[in-house]
Amino acid sequence: MRALAIRYVGRYATTQAKLTEYLARKIKERGWTDESRPPVTAIVDHCVVAGYVDDRTYAETKSRSLARRGYGHRRVASALHQSGIARDMTEELRPDADSAFESAETFARKRRIGRFGAVPPDAIMARRQFAAMIRAGHSADLAGYFVRTVPAADAGDEF
């Protein structure tokens, strides 16, 4: 089991919770019949002490990666929670206002929302764009700001 764990952490960035789930799944798949269960927690603890598994580094890397892709804090926090990261660590990684704005701008640019679109959205499209930004984990204020901005080609028509 230890060799299986070492191979897994050598191949994938992981958390303590995900490694524990992986080892439990492998035990079940292999039909472990012995009364004594393998020492999964001891194996996971060994990987942590050896530095193969570090939840904080995983959380920092994952949150930066998702933010660069344009996801907001709520979506990042959800992904970290699914990976077994504690809520207090997730809150420590909460982005500041500038980082949140940059993530929202990245998402709006990729999805051609607001000023990044070819034409101003009608009411139905604006609701869809707003909903997409909310699902991506951005605040309603940021989503509203980006949905309401007009494309650059039409900006001169307002004045």
Secondary structure, 3 states (H helix, E strand, C coil): CHHHHHHHHHHCCCCHHHHHHHHHHHHHHCCCCCCCCCCHHHHHHHHHHCCCCCHHHHHHHHHHHHHHCCCCHHHHHHHHHHCCCCHHHHHHCCCCHHHHHHHHHHHHHHHCCHHHCCCCCCHHHHHHHHHHHHHCCCCHHHHHHHHHCCCHHHHHHHC
